[in-house]
Structure formats: C-alpha cells, structure tokens
Amino acid sequence: MPNESPAARDTTAATHHPPTAGAAPHPARLPSDLGFDLDRATIPELHARMAAGDLTAVALTRHYLDRISAVDPLLRAVLTVNPNALAEAENQDRQRAAGRRRGLLDGIPVLLNDNIDTSELATTAGSRALAGRRPARDAWLVRRLRAEGAVLLGKTNISEWGNFRSTRSTSGWSALGGQTRNPHVLDRNPCGSSSGSAVAVAAALAQVAIGTETDGSILVPAGVNGVVGHKPTVGMVSRSGLVPVSRDQDTPGPLARHVVDAALTLAALGGRDPDDPITFERPDDPATELSTTALRGARIGVWHLPEVDSRVAEVFQSAVAALVAAGATVVDVDLEHQDEITDRELPALLSEFRRDLHTYLKTRPDCPQNLTELIRFNWDDEVELSLFGQQLFEYALRAPTTDDPEYVEQRAVARALARYSLEDPLTRYDLDAIVAPTNGPAWLTDYTAGDGDTLGSATPTAVAGYPAVTVPAGFVGALPIGVSFLGPRWADHQLLSLAAAFEHTHPARRAPTYLPTLPN
C-alpha cells in the first residue's frame, strides 16, 4: 500500500483549527544540501546540473520528499506519497549514466492531482467513497510522464470531486485530505480545485504538478498561490483516466514556478490518445523554445473586469505597463455575453457531470457506480457532510440527460457565445492575446461563509475550450495576484511565449513566507 502523508490521516481536526507554531524550522528557512536555490531553478538548469554530474535525480527527489515531510503537515497539500519515488529516480540516474536520457522531464519530480488515475497509488478525488482504491491502469498523461522520464512523487489534495459537490463548498477541502492552506498566508484559502498542486509547487514540494480545470481550477489556484498555471486547449492533453466533471470542458494542465517548466511539461503530456478522439485534432507537439522578446511588436487586448478591487486594478495596471515597456501595443477590449455564458454553463455542467461520472465509475468496479450510490454514501459517512452539503450531486441527479433538447441548447449557446466573446475582439483588433487579472486576494477560509467570489476571467476560455496561461503579476499586501493571457484554440505555445516574455520583463513571483494571518 502507498505511504500516507500526515494530511491523509486525521480528516477533520486540521479543518477547524489554525496552524500553531512548533519546534520545526520555519519552512522558508529549511536547510538545503543541494548547494543551490531550488525555488529559483528551472528544469533546463536542473538538467544542466545533472549532465555536469553536479546533481542526481535521487538527490533531487530526496530533497523534495524531505520538504514534503517537513512542510506539508503545515499545508496539507500532499495527500499520498509514492513509496517508489526514490527507486524511480535511481532508474533515471542509471539511464543517464548509460547514455540513455529518456525525455523532457528526465529525473524531474512531479506531483499529480488526486483525480488523475494511477495504478500504483489510490485515486480518490478526495472522497472517502474511493479511499484506498486503485484504478486498473495509469491515465494516459501519467504514461506520457513516465515515458518522458518524470519521477512520480505522489498525489495532491483537491477540492473534493473537483469542487463540484456543493453550492456552499470551501475550496481546498476534501474528506480525505482535510484543508489545504495557502502558503503565503496560512488562514487564507488556496482556491481550487487544483489546490494541493498549486500550493505544493508554490512551497517547493515538487518541481511541477499536474492539475485539472473545468472552469478556473488551474488558473485561479495558480494565481492565488503565486505560480504559473496553464489551462490547455481542450484536446491538447488527453482526458482519459481523469475523474470528470465535464468532458466538454475538462482538461489537465501544468502548474510550475517558471513558464519554461510549464511549457516543457505541456510538451511532455502531449500525444494523440485513441481513447480521447479530440486529441487527434491537436496540432503537432508544441515547441518548447520560448522567446523572452515575444511581446515586442505583439498586440494585446486588455480586459478590464468590472468591479475589480482597486488594489488588484493597481497590480493589473502595472502589468499592462510592463507589456508596453516590453514593446507590446495594448488595446482596451470588452468580452461580451459573460452573464449569458454563466447562466447556461452550470445547467449544462450538471447534465454532463452525471453522464461522464457514470461512464468513469464503470472503469472502477470496486467503487460506487453512480451518483445515487455516492449520495447515499455521503449521507451515511461521518465526515463527508460535516462542513457542507452535496447539493450539486443532487441537482445533477435531476438534470436533463445530454440528449434532451434543453441541455443541447444550453451547451451549444454557451459554447458559441464564449467563443464569440474571445474571437470577436481578437479578430477585430488583430490581437495576439487578451490579458485580464486572474484573481483577487485570497479570502479567509471560512466554513460558514464558504468560498469567496472569483473574478470570472477564466470562464470564457473554459467554456470555449480555448487556452489560457496565468503568470504572477504582483501582490496585494502578502497575497499574490496573477495576470492571465487568453487566446484562440491551439494557441498554447504562443500564449506560453507571451507569458515567458512577461515573466522576463516583470518578475513578480516570490517564495511564500507562511504568515499565520494578516494584520487587521
């Protein structure tokens, strides 16, 4: 059986009490025996050290495992640690010593959302209904990671069931993992659903992590925790072996501390999967070379979201000024029809969730087989409904089927409006991308109030199935703010290049300081 992190035990205690100071060293001051600042190191730099004989995959993996052991009890980001991680790293070192470098992520430790199937580790979506149960085989993307030489460190906590269980949920909480905490300010929320993956990357518990997004679940936690997140075009990365919310909108994608690492990870995840036919529409594998001068001569639309906090607006204006300083021409734009898109999105997702979850559960015969059984399990369980309910499960059970004309109209109109809202300004103003603030300041984790409001800038690309990349842009006090680059279908590499150029000209990320709370 796989090893468990402390977060995989004691599912309730840490969800009710703030962290307390202990005798362990402060996470930001833990000693490192690697001889360099891992927080700042990119995958190409790590590979150069490995090629020079100054670093091994075993040493790198052991360092990350040690950080997980020391830091994760405070953050509860890692749900399960892979007991074979060091053996996998040893294998990569042997391959390299024999002159057989295996791929883009050779020897690089990676964490995965725990809604991504792994045959050697349980895959649970954070639910006790799936606790300890392993799928029959790895997800397609896990097989791709292994083929590219990655070392699987373990699985991260997620907002349970992709944050698609309750209308009053609290992001970063699951019945199995408890509450994941924002490493910048510990009583602030990490957002979700890829909460643990974003927190783990921010806190240097892995070099990169793989999250999943239906609407904002990569972009917003990346922004809130001060890291890079890429939501690929739907079809760029296979969805086979993912616990779904909606096959129409779901996609896996990378979270990283540096844009180049996200680009390399995206390339590693690529390929055309017979079990996910939309991947055959993808272009050739995206390039991994990024230009730090990509903004020179670029035309960028600037989407000023309504009712944005003035402090966030100030960070965003500084980011826009950096675009101009880097040689871009900026044009103010407005993305139309956002209310109409939002009004149709949730009803469509409810129908798709029931359809796609039932299909997925057929691949897991030792688990509950449908929503009715999951709802009954939750009612009978002492932890699952201890903090909030399962209203979305119950709504999905009563939603129209996906061949019902009502559903068909909702999905078709939502997708068409979302694509128009992006394509019209991109075409009208001959733009390379559109930028918008990713997030506001992280809200206090509060089980009575539930989640705070997100800005909604992730919704157009989510519903359209188009790509987006968020990059750290600045801070409101101690809380990170990101800026997102939005673009047309299959423009993933172009957006990553623009994001890399922005990161180069406006380096805003900083390592977390693990403040217990903010001053009043």
N, C-alpha and C positions, 0 to 999 in steps of 0.2 A: 504493500500500500504506500502511496506517496506520503512524504513528510508534510506536516501541517505547520504553518506559521502560527504564532500566538493569535493572530486575527481569526484563524479558522476554528478556534475554540471560544468559549465564553461569548455567546452571541448577543447577550443583552447588556452586560454590565457597562461596557465602554460606551454604549449609546446613550447613557443617561448622565454621565459624569464627565466633567472636563478633565483633560490630562493633568497629572500632577508631576512636579519635578522629582527626579530620582537621583541616584548616585551615578548613573551612567553619564559619559561625556556628552556635551551638547552636540547634536547631530552635525551642525556646521563646523565643528572643531574636532571631529573624529580623526585620529591619525591615519595616514595612508602610507603603505610600504611600496607603492608603485613608483615613487620618485617624480611624479608629475601631477598636475591638476586634472583629474579625470573629469570633473564637471565641465571643463572647457574643451576637452579633447574630442575631436571628430573621428568618425570611422576611418577615413583615409589616414589620419595621423596615427591611429592605433595600428592600422595595417603596416604603416611605415616602420613603427617600432618593432612589430613582430618580424618583419622582413630583416631588420637590422640585428635581430637577436636580443633586443632590449626588453621584450615583453612576450609572454606566452599567453595562450588562451586560458590555461589553468590559472595563472596568476590573476588575470583579469576577472575570470569567473569567481574565483575565491574572494576577491575584493568585493564584488557585488553581493555575494552571499553573506559576507561578514557585515556589510552595510544593512542588508535586509534584517539580519539578526539583531543588529544594534538599534536601528532607526525605526523599523516597521512596527514594533509594539506601540510607538507613539502615533503612527499614521494609519495603521491598519489598511494598507494599500495592497498587500500581497496575501492572497487567500491560500495558495498552495505553493510549496517549493518543490522543484523537481529533484528527487534524490539521485538522479543520474546525471545532473548537470556537470559535475566535475569529470565524470567518465566521458561525456560528450566533448568536453573541452580537451581532454587528453587525446581523444581521437583526432581532433582538428590539429593539435600540435604534431602528432605523428604524421598526418597527411602532409603538413607543411614541411616537416623535416625530410620527407621523402620526395619533395619537389612537386607535390600534387596539391596545389592550392585549389580549393573546391569552389569558391564563388564569392559573390559580392559581400556576403556577411560572414566570411570565414572567421570563426572563433569569436564572433560578437554575441554577447549575452542579450537575450530578448525575452521580454515578458508578454503574455497574452491575456486579453480579456477572458474571463471565465464563462463566456458564451461562445467560445471557439473550440470545436471538438479536438480532443487529444486522447489518443488511445491509451497512453500510459498514465494519464492523470485524469481525475474526475472532471467532468464538465457539468456545471450546475446552474448557470445563470443566477447564482446567488441564492437559490431556493433550496430549502431543506427537503423538498419533494424529490430532488435529484441528487441529494448528498451522497458522496462516496461512489457514485455510479459512473462508469467509464463508457464512452462510445466505442463502437466496434473498430473504427479507424480514425486516423487523423483527418481534419479538414484539409481541403486542397491547399490552402495557404500555408498550413503547417508543413505539409510535404514539400512545398516550394521553399520554405525557410530552411528545412533540413538539407535540401539539395544545394542551397547556396551557402551552407556551412555554418548556419547560426547555431548557437547554444541555447536551448530552451531552459530558462531559469525557473519558470513556474507560471502560475495563473494569478491574475489580479482581481480584486473585488470590483463588482459593478453595482450600479443601481439596479436592484433586483428586477429580473425579466426586462432588462433594457429600459427601466423606468416606465414600463407600460403595464402597471398593475393597479395604480390608484390615482384618483384625481387630487389627492392630498398627500402625495408622497414627499419624502425627503431624499434628495439626491445623495449618492454615496453610501446609502444604507442597504444592506441585504441581511436576511435572516441568518445566513451562514457566516458572513464576514463582519457584521456589525457596521459601525460608522467609520468610513474613511474621512480623514481630516486634511484640510488644506495646509500644506507645509509652510506657507508664508505666515498665516495667522491661524492657529490651530482650532479656534472656535468658529472659524468661517467655513462655509461649505465648499467642497471641491467640484460641485456640479457633476453632471453625468450625461449619459450612463457610463462612459468610459472613465469613471472616477479614479479607480485604482491605477490604471495605466498612466493617466496624466500625472497623478501625484508621484508615482514611482519614478517616472522619468525626471520630473522636477527635482526630486530628492536624491537623484543619482543612485537609484536602486537597480537600474538597468541602463544600458546604452540607448535602447529604443524599446518601444512597446507597440503592440498592435491593438487598436481599439476598433469599435464598430459604431456606425452612425445610421440613424433613421432620420432624425431632424435635430442637428446640433450636438449629438452625443460624442463627437470627436472635437469639433471646433470649440464649443463653449468650455468644456473642462480644460482643453489646452490653453485657451485664453485666460481663464480664471487662475490656473496654476503656473502661468508664465512660461509655456513651452510652445513648440511648433506642432501644429496638427494639420494633417492633410486628409480631407474628405474627397476620395477619388470620384471620377465619373462612375456612375453605376455601370458595372460591366468591366471596368479596368482590372478589378481583383475579384476572383470567384467568391460567391457566397455559399458554396457547398460546405456543409458542416458547420454552419452558424445557427445558433438558436435565434429564430427570426422574430422580428416584429412585422416587417412587410418586405416581401421580395421586390416590390415596386420601388422601394426607397432604400433598403438596407445596403450598406457597403462596409467592408473592413478598410482600415487605413492606418498609416503610421503616426505615432507621436514620438517626438525627439527633442533634444535640446538645440539642435542645429538643423537648418534647412537641408544641407547636403546629406545628413543622415536620413532624413525623411525621403529624399529623392532616391538614395541607394536602396532603402528598404522597399519603396514602391516598386522599383525595378526588380528586386528580388521576389516580390509577391506575384509578379506577372505570370502570364501564360493563359492558354485557352483550355478551358475545362469542359469536357463533354457533358458533365452533369450540370453545367450552368451555361446554356447556349448563348446568352447575351455576351459572354466573353469572346465569342467568335466575331463580334462586331468591333472589338477593340483594335486600334492600330498596332503597329509593331511595338515591341517592348520600348518603353520610354527611355530616352537618353539619360545618362547620369551626370553629364557635364553641365554645370550651371555657370552662368555668366554673372559676375558681380557688377557688370555695367549694363544689364538688361533694361534698366529704367531709362537709359539715355535714348531720347527720341521716342519713348513709349507714350501712348495716350491713355490716360487713366481716368475713368469716371469716378466721381466722389459722391457717395450716397450718404447724405446727412439724415440719419434716422430721427424721426420725431420724438420729442420728449426724452432725449438723452440727458443724463446727469451732466451738469455744467463742467464737472471735473473730468468726466470722460470725454466730453466735447473738446476740452483743452488738450488732452492727450492726443485725440484724433487730429486736431488741427496741427499739432506738432509733427505728427506722422505725415500729414499731407505736405507740410512744408519740406520735410525730408525728401519726399518724392520729387518735388520741384527742384530742390537742390541737387538731386541726382540726375537731373536732365529730363524729367518727365513733364509732359503737358497735362494739366488736370482740368476736368470739365465737370461742373456740378450736374448730377443726374437725379432723377426720382424713379424708383421702381414702383410701377403701378400695380393695382389689384391685390395688394397684400391681404386686406381683410377678406376678400372673396376666396383667396387661396386658403387661408387659415380656416375659414368656415367649412370648407369642403374636405380639408385634409384629414381631420380627426375621424369623421364618419367613415371615410374610405379606409383609414388605417384599422379601424375596428373590424371591418369585414375581412381585410387581408390578414390581420393577426390570427383570427380563428382559422382561416384556411391554411395559412403557412405553418402555424404552430402544430396543428393536427398532422400535417404532412411530415414535419420534422420529428414529432414524437413517435411516428411509426418506425423510425430508424433507431429508437431507444426502447426496445420491448420491455426492459426491466423498470421503466418509469411510468408514471401516469400517462394515459394515452389520449386524453382530450381535456378541454377546458373544464368540463363538468367535474372530472376527477380531480383536477388541480384545485378548483374552488372548494370542493369538499375537503381535500387535504388541508388547505389553509384554515378552514373553519375549525378543524379538529386539532390543529397544531398550536402549541402554547406560545410560540414565538412569532410566527408568520404575521399575524394580525395585531401584534402587541403595540405597534406605533401608528399604523394607518391601514386602510382597508384594501379592497380589491375591486373597486367599482368598475375599472376598465375591463377587467376579466368578465364581470357580469354584463356590462354593456356589449362586449364583443360576442357573448353567447347569444344575445338577442339581435345582433346586427344582421342586415340583409346579406344573403350569400353573394359571392362575387360574380354570379351570372344574373343577378337581379338588376333590372334597368336603373333603379335608383342608385345603386352602387356604381354601375358603369358610367352614369352621367357624372357622379361626384369625382371619380378618379380622372376621367377624360378632361373635364373642365379645369380641375385643379392643376393637372399637368400642363395643359395648354396655356393657362394664364401664367403659371410660373415660368414657363419657357419664354413666353412673350415678354414678361416683365424684365427678363435679362437680355434677350436678344434684341429687343427694340432699341434700348439706349446703346448697346454695343455696336449695332449696325448704324444707327442714326448719326452717332458721333465718331464712327470709325475708331472704336476703342480697343485696346489690347486686354483690358480688365476693368473691373469695378472694385473699388475699395469701400469698406464700411467698418465701423467698430464691431469687434466680435462680442464683447461682453461688457457689463458694468462691474462694479466692485462686488466681490463675493459677499453673499449675505450670511448672517448668522445662522448656524444650524439650529433649527427650532422645530421640534416635532409637533407642536401645537399649530404653528403658523404654516408649516410645510415649506415648499420651495418658494423662493422669490421669483421675480419676473426676469426673463431673459430678453435681450433686445430684439430678437426675431430676425437678425440678419442672416442666420443660417437657413431659414425656411425656403427662400426661392430656389437655391441650388439643391436643397434636399428634395423638394417636390419635383423639380425639373429633372433630377438625376444628373446634374452637372457638377463640376469640381469646384473646390474652394480650398484655400490654404490660409491658416492663421499664423501670425508671427507676433512675438512680444513687441509692444509699441511703447510701453511706459507703465507708470504706476499712479494710482490714486492712494496716497499715503504709502502703506506697505503692501497694497493689493494690486496684482498685475492686471493690465489691460492689454488686449490684443487687437490687431487690425487684420481683417480678412480680405484676401484677393479672390474675387469671384469671376468665373469665366464660362465660355461655352463648352459644349460637350467635347471631350477628348483633349481639352487644352491643359491637361495636367502639368506637362513639362513646362509649358510657357508660364503658368502660374507659379510653379516652383522656382523658375529662374527669376521672375519678378520679385518673389519673396526673398530669394537669396540676395538680390541686389539691395533690397530694402534693409535686410538684416545687416549687410555690409556697411551701408551708409548711416544706419540708425540703430546701432547695437544697444538694445534696451533690456535684454534679459539679465537678470542677476539671480544668483543662487538664493534659495529660501533661507529665512532666518529663524523660523519656528517660534515666532512670538506666541505666547499663550493667548493673548487677546490684544485689542487695540485700546489706546487711551480713550476716555469718553470724548 
